């Protein structure tokens, strides 16, 4: 006899299942969820005595419903279903599995009038296998904008795990990023998970700054040869199959030149060497130079030019030819704005010191749906010193309130510096401190050296830069007299040596075991005896 039972599961969902342990069943591995419109809903199904289960998402009002069959192809008894709320009206696109070995098939789909993005509100999530049926709930909320911030982090630290709001030094001005650290710009905007996915258009060899149909915009070429090119005097772009843009016949070229060090900056301009350019009726552009142009295999030719996008949607094929080498790319044109980071999301970088910056060659862009943060990260070693304005523009169609979002943050790249080195005695304690523009949590060494009666006392404090940019340590000197203090970074002295005088009222003790204290620091000391002739 088969006996059925009711069991409470996480978040108050109710499951009806067979008590026979050999029967097929399914359960949710996670609790009910709240997601923002534009993000992914992820539900993990745990399967028992079966390799497949149905998953249905339906609105409480009954105006949306879609069902898929999830199959465990990896044999681990688990299938994680990912649902893209930005493409809800197309289940074939909206649903996928987190594990590529697992599969999905669409059983039922929403009606033809369903909106593209899943509307906000409450939804029922139902999983079933065999005689088991388990229900849970899902809330879709409108996306939000909570501001932005910029900061610096050590290059050895994972920038994606940093919250810039916790690292602000409170000056109100653009943060300084020391060369060698990473610059981090964070935009706290929810609902971008679907829009910002690899690979972003701007990471491609050729992309449109705005790929919406009919837009007046610029197209950007980031071309690097396979081998050195030294004899070519012409650069050609051909728009072939599919929709193609109209090229301006006057003031066509915005920027053109060679990036020699992969920092997105034109280091060798070609603008004054352009002899002529020709626009063909078949959708081609030829740029001729006064003399042969050289591009090494570790260099990039950057070219930005004005166009009017085609008025019809579709994907167009485009080829780039230079020095006997031809490469091929594709450009997608849509009725909705398609930015250089993702659909409806554009990233712009401005600097008064640079002619042209291609942000996708310098900045890494990633979205964290758990913290609702768009992270823009740059290695400062690839940037010239100076101030940068980094702006994200989010199209009004991305957010439910219909407003266009524009957020700008600035940071200044500067050479590393350590100044205001001071040493102060308080009782038996010597405090050594300095101020630096290196990122908080950067590891540094502070050294104290004294020579007395043929012996050298040396103490090293291992510490980190504090939130305010101050690095400090406390020492207990071996005695009174002259001493030197210095600060090192990456085994290089960056401040001092500075000669100081230890006051005579300092308490002396066993020099081989001095005590010292400092936040996040370790103190190492030793005594070196000099053998005098």
C-alpha positions as CSV (number, residue, x, y, z in Angstrom):
1,X,0.0,0.0,0.0
2,X,1.3,3.5,-0.9
3,X,0.9,6.0,2.0
4,X,1.2,9.7,1.3
5,X,2.4,12.3,3.8
6,X,2.8,16.0,4.1
7,X,6.2,17.5,5.0
8,X,7.2,21.0,5.8
9,X,10.2,22.2,3.8
10,X,12.3,25.4,3.9
11,X,10.5,28.7,3.7
12,X,7.1,27.2,4.5
13,X,6.6,25.3,1.2
14,X,4.5,22.1,1.4
15,X,5.5,18.9,-0.4
16,X,3.2,16.0,-1.1
17,X,5.4,12.8,-1.6
18,X,5.4,9.1,-1.5
19,X,6.7,7.6,1.8
20,X,8.1,4.6,-0.1
21,X,11.9,5.4,-0.3
22,X,12.1,3.8,-3.8
23,X,9.6,6.2,-5.3
24,X,10.7,9.2,-7.4
25,X,10.8,12.6,-5.6
26,X,12.2,16.1,-5.8
27,X,13.0,18.9,-3.3
28,X,14.4,22.4,-3.4
29,X,17.9,22.8,-2.1
30,X,17.3,26.5,-1.4
31,X,14.7,28.6,0.2
32,X,12.2,31.0,-1.4
33,X,13.9,33.9,-3.2
34,X,13.6,37.6,-3.9
35,X,15.1,38.7,-7.2
36,X,15.2,42.0,-9.1
37,X,13.8,42.4,-12.5
38,X,16.7,41.8,-14.9
39,X,18.6,39.3,-12.7
40,X,18.7,35.5,-12.9
41,X,16.5,33.3,-10.7
42,X,18.4,30.2,-9.7
43,X,16.6,27.2,-8.2
44,X,18.4,23.9,-7.4
45,X,16.4,20.7,-7.6
46,X,17.6,17.6,-5.6
47,X,16.4,14.4,-7.3
48,X,15.8,11.0,-5.7
49,X,15.4,7.8,-7.7
50,X,15.0,9.9,-10.9
51,X,17.0,11.9,-13.3
52,X,14.4,14.4,-14.3
53,X,11.8,16.8,-12.8
54,X,9.4,19.5,-13.9
55,X,9.8,23.1,-12.8
56,X,7.0,25.6,-13.3
57,X,7.0,29.4,-12.7
58,X,3.6,31.1,-12.8
59,X,2.3,34.4,-11.6
60,X,-0.1,34.6,-8.7
61,X,-2.6,36.4,-11.0
62,X,-2.3,33.6,-13.6
63,X,-1.2,35.9,-16.5
64,X,2.3,34.2,-16.8
65,X,3.2,30.5,-16.8
66,X,6.2,28.5,-18.1
67,X,7.2,24.9,-17.5
68,X,10.4,23.1,-18.3
69,X,11.6,19.5,-17.9
70,X,15.1,19.4,-16.2
71,X,17.3,16.3,-16.7
72,X,20.3,15.4,-14.7
73,X,23.0,14.6,-17.2
74,X,25.9,14.6,-14.9
75,X,24.5,11.9,-12.5
76,X,25.1,13.9,-9.3
77,X,21.4,14.0,-8.4
78,X,21.2,17.8,-8.6
79,X,20.0,20.2,-11.4
80,X,20.3,24.0,-11.0
81,X,17.8,25.8,-13.2
82,X,18.7,29.3,-14.2
83,X,15.8,31.6,-15.4
84,X,16.6,35.0,-17.0
85,X,13.9,37.4,-15.9
86,X,14.9,39.8,-18.7
87,X,13.8,37.3,-21.4
88,X,10.8,35.7,-19.7
89,X,8.6,35.6,-22.8
90,X,11.1,33.3,-24.6
91,X,11.6,30.2,-22.5
92,X,14.1,28.7,-25.0
93,X,16.3,31.7,-24.2
94,X,15.3,32.4,-20.6
95,X,15.9,28.9,-19.2
96,X,19.2,27.0,-18.9
97,X,21.1,24.8,-16.5
98,X,24.1,25.9,-14.5
99,X,25.8,22.6,-15.3
100,X,26.4,22.1,-19.1
101,X,26.0,18.4,-18.7
102,X,22.4,18.8,-17.5
103,X,19.6,19.6,-20.0
104,X,16.3,21.4,-20.2
105,X,13.3,21.2,-22.5
106,X,10.4,23.6,-22.7
107,X,7.0,22.0,-22.0
108,X,4.7,25.0,-21.8
109,X,5.3,28.7,-22.6
110,X,3.7,32.0,-21.8
111,X,1.1,33.5,-24.2
112,X,2.2,35.6,-27.0
113,X,1.2,38.8,-25.3
114,X,3.6,38.3,-22.3
115,X,6.0,41.1,-21.8
116,X,9.7,40.5,-22.5
117,X,10.8,41.2,-18.9
118,X,9.1,39.3,-16.1
119,X,6.7,41.8,-14.4
120,X,7.2,42.6,-10.7
121,X,5.1,40.7,-8.2
122,X,4.6,37.3,-6.6
123,X,5.1,34.0,-8.4
124,X,4.6,30.4,-7.6
125,X,7.5,28.0,-8.2
126,X,6.4,24.3,-8.4
127,X,8.7,21.3,-8.8
128,X,7.3,17.8,-9.5
129,X,8.7,14.3,-10.0
130,X,6.7,11.1,-9.9
131,X,4.0,11.6,-7.3
132,X,5.9,14.4,-5.5
133,X,4.8,18.0,-6.0
134,X,6.5,20.8,-4.0
135,X,5.6,24.5,-4.1
136,X,7.6,27.6,-3.2
137,X,7.3,31.3,-3.8
138,X,9.3,33.9,-5.7
139,X,9.1,37.7,-5.5
140,X,10.3,39.9,-8.4
141,X,11.1,43.4,-7.3
142,X,11.9,46.5,-9.5
143,X,15.6,47.2,-9.9
144,X,17.2,49.9,-7.8
145,X,20.0,52.5,-8.0
146,X,21.9,53.1,-4.8
147,X,24.8,55.3,-6.0
148,X,28.5,54.6,-6.8
149,X,32.0,54.8,-5.2
150,X,35.6,54.5,-6.2
151,X,38.7,53.2,-4.3
152,X,42.0,51.5,-4.7
153,X,43.0,47.9,-3.6
154,X,46.4,46.1,-3.7
155,X,46.9,44.3,-6.9
156,X,47.2,41.0,-4.9
157,X,43.7,41.4,-3.5
158,X,40.6,40.1,-5.3
159,X,38.9,43.4,-6.4
160,X,35.6,41.8,-6.9
161,X,35.3,41.1,-3.1
162,X,35.9,44.7,-2.1
163,X,33.2,47.2,-1.0
164,X,34.5,50.7,-1.9
165,X,32.1,52.3,0.6
166,X,34.1,50.6,3.4
167,X,37.4,51.9,2.0
168,X,36.6,55.6,1.6
169,X,39.1,58.0,3.3
170,X,36.4,60.6,3.7
171,X,38.1,63.4,1.8
172,X,35.2,63.8,-0.7
173,X,37.7,64.2,-3.6
174,X,38.6,61.6,-6.2
175,X,40.6,58.8,-4.5
176,X,44.3,58.5,-5.4
177,X,45.4,55.1,-6.9
178,X,49.1,54.5,-6.6
179,X,50.8,52.9,-9.6
180,X,50.8,49.2,-8.9
181,X,47.5,49.1,-7.2
182,X,44.1,48.4,-8.8
183,X,41.5,51.1,-9.4
184,X,38.0,50.0,-8.6
185,X,34.8,51.8,-9.5
186,X,31.6,50.3,-8.2
187,X,28.1,51.2,-9.3
188,X,25.4,49.9,-6.9
189,X,22.6,49.1,-9.4
190,X,20.4,46.0,-9.3
191,X,18.8,44.1,-12.2
192,X,21.8,44.1,-14.6
193,X,22.8,40.4,-14.4
194,X,21.1,39.6,-17.7
195,X,22.5,42.6,-19.5
196,X,26.1,42.3,-18.3
197,X,27.3,38.9,-19.4
198,X,30.4,37.6,-21.1
199,X,31.4,38.4,-23.6
200,X,30.5,42.0,-23.7
201,X,30.4,43.7,-27.1
202,X,33.2,46.0,-26.2
203,X,35.6,43.1,-25.6
204,X,35.4,42.2,-29.3
205,X,37.8,43.2,-32.0
206,X,35.0,45.5,-33.4
207,X,32.0,46.9,-31.6
208,X,29.5,49.7,-31.8
209,X,29.3,52.2,-28.9
210,X,25.5,52.1,-29.5
211,X,24.2,49.2,-31.5
212,X,20.5,50.3,-31.5
213,X,19.0,50.5,-35.0
214,X,19.1,53.9,-36.6
215,X,21.4,55.4,-34.0
216,X,24.1,58.0,-34.9
217,X,27.1,56.6,-33.1
218,X,30.7,55.5,-33.6
219,X,32.1,52.1,-34.4
220,X,35.4,51.1,-32.8
221,X,38.1,48.8,-34.2
222,X,40.7,47.2,-31.9
223,X,43.0,45.4,-34.4
224,X,46.2,43.5,-33.5
225,X,48.1,41.6,-36.2
226,X,49.3,38.1,-35.8
227,X,52.7,39.1,-37.0
228,X,54.5,42.4,-37.4
229,X,53.0,44.5,-40.3
230,X,55.6,47.0,-41.7
231,X,54.7,47.8,-45.3
232,X,51.0,48.6,-45.5
233,X,49.6,52.0,-46.5
234,X,45.9,51.1,-46.5
235,X,43.5,50.0,-43.8
236,X,40.1,48.6,-45.0
237,X,36.8,47.8,-43.3
238,X,34.1,45.9,-45.3
239,X,30.5,45.5,-44.1
240,X,29.4,42.4,-46.0
241,X,26.4,40.1,-45.3
242,X,23.5,41.4,-43.2
243,X,22.5,45.0,-42.3
244,X,25.3,47.6,-42.6
245,X,25.6,51.2,-41.4
246,X,25.9,54.4,-43.4
247,X,29.3,56.0,-43.1
248,X,29.6,59.8,-42.9
249,X,31.3,61.3,-45.9
250,X,32.6,64.3,-43.9
251,X,34.3,64.3,-40.5
252,X,34.4,60.5,-40.6
253,X,37.4,59.8,-38.4
254,X,37.1,60.4,-34.6
255,X,40.4,58.8,-33.5
256,X,43.1,56.7,-35.2
257,X,46.5,55.6,-33.9
258,X,48.6,52.8,-32.4
259,X,48.4,51.6,-28.8
260,X,52.0,50.3,-28.1
261,X,51.6,49.1,-24.5
262,X,48.0,47.6,-24.3
263,X,46.7,50.4,-22.0
264,X,43.9,51.6,-24.4
265,X,45.8,54.8,-25.1
266,X,46.9,56.0,-28.5
267,X,50.6,56.3,-28.1
268,X,51.4,57.0,-31.7
269,X,48.7,59.0,-33.6
270,X,48.1,58.3,-37.2
271,X,45.6,61.1,-37.7
272,X,48.0,63.5,-39.4
273,X,49.3,60.8,-41.7
274,X,45.9,60.0,-43.2
275,X,46.2,60.9,-46.9
276,X,42.6,60.2,-47.8
277,X,39.7,57.9,-47.0
278,X,37.1,56.5,-49.4
279,X,33.6,55.3,-48.6
280,X,32.2,52.8,-51.1
281,X,28.6,52.2,-52.1
282,X,28.8,48.6,-51.0
283,X,29.5,49.5,-47.4
284,X,33.3,49.7,-47.3
285,X,35.8,52.1,-45.9
286,X,39.4,52.5,-47.0
287,X,41.9,54.6,-45.1
288,X,45.1,55.5,-47.1
289,X,48.2,56.8,-45.3
290,X,51.0,59.0,-46.6
291,X,53.6,56.4,-46.0
292,X,53.8,52.8,-44.8
293,X,52.5,52.2,-41.3
294,X,54.2,49.7,-38.9
295,X,52.1,47.7,-36.3
296,X,54.0,45.1,-34.2
297,X,52.3,41.9,-33.1
298,X,52.2,43.2,-29.5
299,X,50.6,46.5,-30.6
300,X,47.0,47.5,-31.4
301,X,45.6,49.8,-34.0
302,X,42.7,51.8,-32.5
303,X,40.2,53.4,-34.9
304,X,36.9,55.1,-34.0
305,X,34.7,56.5,-36.7
306,X,31.2,58.0,-37.1
307,X,28.4,56.0,-38.6
308,X,24.6,55.8,-38.7
309,X,23.4,52.3,-37.8
310,X,21.0,50.4,-40.2
311,X,17.3,50.8,-39.4
312,X,16.6,47.1,-39.5
313,X,17.5,44.6,-36.8
314,X,19.9,41.8,-37.4
315,X,23.5,40.7,-37.3
316,X,26.0,42.1,-39.9
317,X,29.3,40.6,-40.9
318,X,32.3,42.9,-41.1
319,X,35.9,42.3,-42.0
320,X,39.1,44.2,-41.3
321,X,42.1,44.0,-43.6
322,X,45.6,45.5,-43.1
323,X,49.0,44.4,-44.4
324,X,47.7,41.3,-46.1
325,X,45.9,40.1,-43.0
326,X,42.1,39.9,-42.7
327,X,40.0,39.2,-39.7
328,X,36.2,38.8,-39.3
329,X,33.7,40.1,-36.7
330,X,29.9,40.4,-36.3
331,X,27.8,43.3,-35.2
332,X,24.3,42.9,-33.8
333,X,21.8,45.7,-34.2
334,X,18.6,45.7,-32.1
335,X,15.7,48.1,-31.5
336,X,16.8,48.4,-27.9
337,X,20.0,50.2,-27.2
338,X,23.0,47.8,-27.1
339,X,25.9,49.3,-25.1
340,X,29.5,48.4,-25.2
341,X,29.2,46.5,-21.9
342,X,25.9,44.8,-22.6
343,X,22.3,45.6,-23.8
344,X,21.5,49.1,-22.6
345,X,24.7,49.4,-20.6
346,X,27.5,51.7,-21.8
347,X,30.9,52.5,-20.2
348,X,32.8,55.7,-21.0
349,X,36.2,56.7,-19.8
350,X,37.5,60.3,-20.1
351,X,40.9,61.7,-19.3
352,X,42.3,65.2,-20.2
353,X,45.8,63.6,-20.6
354,X,44.8,61.1,-23.2
355,X,43.6,61.4,-26.8
356,X,41.4,58.3,-26.8
357,X,40.8,55.5,-24.3
358,X,39.1,52.2,-25.4
359,X,37.7,51.2,-22.0
360,X,37.4,47.5,-22.9
361,X,41.1,47.2,-23.4
362,X,41.9,48.6,-20.0
363,X,39.0,47.9,-17.7
364,X,37.6,44.6,-16.6
365,X,33.8,44.7,-16.0
366,X,31.8,42.2,-13.9
367,X,28.5,42.2,-12.2
368,X,27.8,40.7,-8.8
369,X,24.1,39.9,-8.5
370,X,24.5,39.0,-4.8
371,X,25.6,42.6,-3.9
372,X,23.8,44.3,-6.9
373,X,27.1,45.8,-7.9
374,X,28.7,46.6,-11.3
375,X,32.4,46.4,-10.7
376,X,34.8,48.2,-13.1
377,X,38.5,47.4,-12.3
378,X,41.7,48.6,-13.9
379,X,45.3,47.8,-13.4
380,X,46.9,51.2,-12.7
381,X,50.2,49.9,-14.3
382,X,48.4,50.2,-17.6
383,X,47.3,53.8,-17.1
384,X,49.2,57.0,-17.4
385,X,49.2,59.2,-14.3
386,X,46.4,61.7,-14.2
387,X,42.6,61.8,-13.4
388,X,40.1,59.6,-15.0
389,X,36.3,60.0,-15.1
390,X,34.5,56.7,-15.5
391,X,30.8,56.9,-16.4
392,X,28.2,54.2,-16.7
393,X,25.1,55.0,-18.7
394,X,22.1,52.6,-18.4
395,X,19.3,52.9,-20.9
396,X,15.8,53.8,-19.6
397,X,14.4,50.4,-20.9
398,X,16.6,48.5,-18.5
399,X,14.9,49.8,-15.3
400,X,11.3,49.5,-14.4
401,X,10.9,53.2,-13.5
402,X,11.8,54.1,-17.1
403,X,14.6,56.5,-16.1
404,X,17.9,56.8,-17.8
405,X,20.7,56.2,-15.2
406,X,24.0,58.1,-15.5
407,X,26.6,57.6,-12.7
408,X,30.2,59.0,-12.8
409,X,33.1,58.3,-10.5
410,X,36.7,59.7,-10.7
411,X,40.0,58.5,-9.5
412,X,43.6,59.9,-9.9
413,X,46.6,57.7,-10.8
414,X,49.8,58.8,-9.1
415,X,53.3,57.5,-8.4
416,X,53.5,55.7,-5.0
417,X,54.5,58.0,-2.2
418,X,55.2,57.8,1.6
419,X,55.7,61.0,3.6
420,X,55.2,62.5,7.0
421,X,57.5,59.9,8.6
422,X,57.5,60.7,12.4
423,X,58.8,58.9,15.5
424,X,57.4,59.8,18.9
425,X,58.4,58.4,22.3
426,X,55.7,57.9,25.0
427,X,57.1,56.4,28.1
428,X,59.0,53.3,27.0
429,X,57.1,53.1,23.7
430,X,58.3,54.4,20.3
431,X,55.6,55.0,17.8
432,X,56.7,55.3,14.1
433,X,54.1,56.4,11.6
434,X,53.8,57.8,8.0
435,X,51.2,58.5,5.5
436,X,51.0,56.9,2.0
437,X,48.8,56.8,-1.1
438,X,49.2,53.0,-1.4
439,X,45.9,51.1,-1.0
440,X,44.6,50.1,2.5
441,X,45.8,46.6,3.5
442,X,49.1,47.0,1.5
443,X,51.8,45.1,3.4
444,X,54.8,47.3,4.5
445,X,57.8,46.9,6.8
446,X,58.9,49.5,9.4
447,X,62.5,49.1,10.7
448,X,64.2,50.4,13.8
449,X,68.0,50.2,14.0
450,X,70.3,51.2,16.9
451,X,74.1,50.7,17.5
452,X,75.4,50.5,21.0
453,X,78.8,49.4,22.3
454,X,79.8,47.3,19.4
455,X,76.3,45.8,18.9
456,X,73.5,46.6,16.4
457,X,69.9,46.2,17.5
458,X,67.5,45.7,14.6
459,X,63.7,45.4,14.9
460,X,61.3,45.0,12.0
461,X,57.5,45.5,12.3
462,X,55.4,43.8,9.6
463,X,52.2,45.9,9.2
464,X,49.6,47.0,6.7
465,X,48.3,50.4,5.5
466,X,45.3,51.5,7.5
467,X,42.0,52.8,6.2
468,X,43.1,56.5,6.5
469,X,46.3,55.9,4.6
470,X,48.4,55.8,7.7
471,X,51.0,53.0,8.4
472,X,52.4,52.7,11.9
473,X,54.0,50.5,14.5
474,X,55.0,50.6,18.2
475,X,58.4,49.6,19.4
476,X,60.1,49.1,22.8
477,X,63.7,50.3,22.1
478,X,66.6,48.4,23.6
479,X,67.9,51.6,25.3
480,X,68.6,55.3,24.9
481,X,70.6,57.0,22.2
482,X,70.7,57.5,18.4
483,X,68.6,55.3,16.2
484,X,67.3,55.2,12.6
485,X,63.8,54.4,11.4
486,X,62.8,53.5,7.8
487,X,59.8,52.1,5.9
488,X,60.0,49.5,3.1
489,X,57.6,48.4,0.4
490,X,58.3,45.4,-1.8
491,X,61.8,45.2,-0.2
492,X,62.6,48.8,-1.3
493,X,63.1,51.6,1.2
494,X,60.4,54.2,0.5
495,X,60.8,56.5,3.5
496,X,63.9,57.3,5.6
497,X,66.3,56.3,7.0
498,X,65.5,59.0,9.5
499,X,67.8,59.6,12.5
500,X,66.1,60.0,15.8
501,X,67.1,60.3,19.4
502,X,65.7,57.8,21.9
503,X,65.2,59.6,25.3
504,X,67.2,58.5,28.2
505,X,64.2,57.8,30.4
506,X,63.3,54.8,28.2
507,X,63.3,51.6,30.1
508,X,66.0,49.1,28.9
509,X,65.6,45.4,28.9
510,X,66.8,42.2,27.2
511,X,67.6,43.4,23.7
512,X,67.1,40.0,22.1
513,X,63.4,39.9,23.1
514,X,61.9,43.4,22.7
515,X,58.2,43.9,22.8
516,X,56.2,45.9,20.2
517,X,52.6,46.4,19.3
518,X,50.8,47.5,16.2
519,X,47.4,46.9,14.6
520,X,47.7,44.1,12.1
521,X,51.4,43.9,12.7
522,X,54.1,41.4,13.7
523,X,57.3,42.6,15.4
524,X,60.6,40.8,14.7
525,X,63.8,41.9,16.5
526,X,67.3,40.6,16.8
527,X,70.8,41.6,18.1
528,X,73.8,41.6,15.9
529,X,77.2,41.7,17.7
530,X,80.0,43.2,15.8
531,X,83.5,41.6,16.1
532,X,86.0,44.4,16.4
533,X,89.6,44.0,15.6
